Structures are given as structure tokens and as C-alpha cells.
Amino acid sequence: MKKIILAAFVAASSLAANAQVWMGGSLGFDVTDYEAGDKSEMTVQVAPEVGYTLNENWDVAVALNLSMIQNAGGVKDANVTEFAVSPYARYTFAKSGIASFFVDGVLSFGSYKPKGVDATTSFGIGLRPGVKVALSEKVCLVSSLGQLGYKSVKDTYNKFGLGVDNTAINFGLYWAF
């Protein structure tokens, strides 16, 4: 038994010695004005995250996503609050100088609450391409562009699609320690 505990301790120590913890996240703000009538929608998103670099190609992380949508779909006072926990694995497939190109495999579990209605659960899964630029040894700028995935909000909607356009760009900043 002592040998098993010692072997587990040595394995965990070597993994920790080669790994790097990082934290960061992103902020988002979006306003949509609808052509038909005097309608608009505003979304504010906060997504802090923490991750662990396993080796030069693999990272694992978890993000907490909070979105607040005012006048969803342009409907006055149709406010929605979404909260999700999104663990993901990141595979870096190419590097060029200070830039690294990756794809994230993301799962998402959360809550979807329209104003005046009970909250319901949500689930999502997807692939998200992106680029990471090392600004220094400890600071990186990260950007992802859209997502190929599926999202289901119980008793509300199911969505499958590929979203790659200039409105689906996400920027974040990471600090490694």
C-alpha cells in the first residue's frame, strides 16, 4: 500500500511540475437595433475562467458564464438571465512565433431564466476554434471565433449550428502563474 501511495504522489508531483495554472476570462457587450419598429436588445456577458496546462498541446479549464439579456428578441421587458458552468479541453494544433492556434471541446451546463418565469436547465456541446497570442511569458490574449455546436434549453428551444461571423468573435486575457 505504501508503494502505491508513493507512486501516486510521485506521479502527481511530476504532473504539477510540468503544468501551469492560468486564469482570465472575457467580457462581452452587444446591442442589436431591429429595423421593424422601435425595438432593441442588449446583452452583457461576464465569463471568468481558470485553467491548467497539461503539456504544450493540451489544456483543461472551466469557465463560469453569466449573460444578462434585456429585451430579448426586441420584445420590451423580455429579460433573460443565463448562467452556465462550461468545462472544456483545449488542443493546440499549430504554433507560429508568439501565436498558437487551438480548438476547444466545450460542454455547458446551466440555468436559463426569463423574467417572470421559473428557471429551466440548459445543456450545450461544441467545438470552438481560436488563437492565443503570448504578449509576455505570463500574459496571453485569446480570441475565439464562433462555435460549431448544439444547445438545448429545456422546454424552450434546441439549436444546432455553425456560428462564424464578425458578431461571434470573443476576446479574453489570461494570466499564468
Secondary structure by P-SEA (a helix, b strand, c coil): caaaaaaaaaaaaaaaaabbbbbccbbbbbbbbbcccccbbbbbbbbbbcccccccccccbbbbbbbbbccccccccbbbbbbbbbbbbbbbccccccccccccbbbbbbccccccccbbbbbbcccccbbbbcccccbbbbbbccccccccccccccccccccccccccccccccc
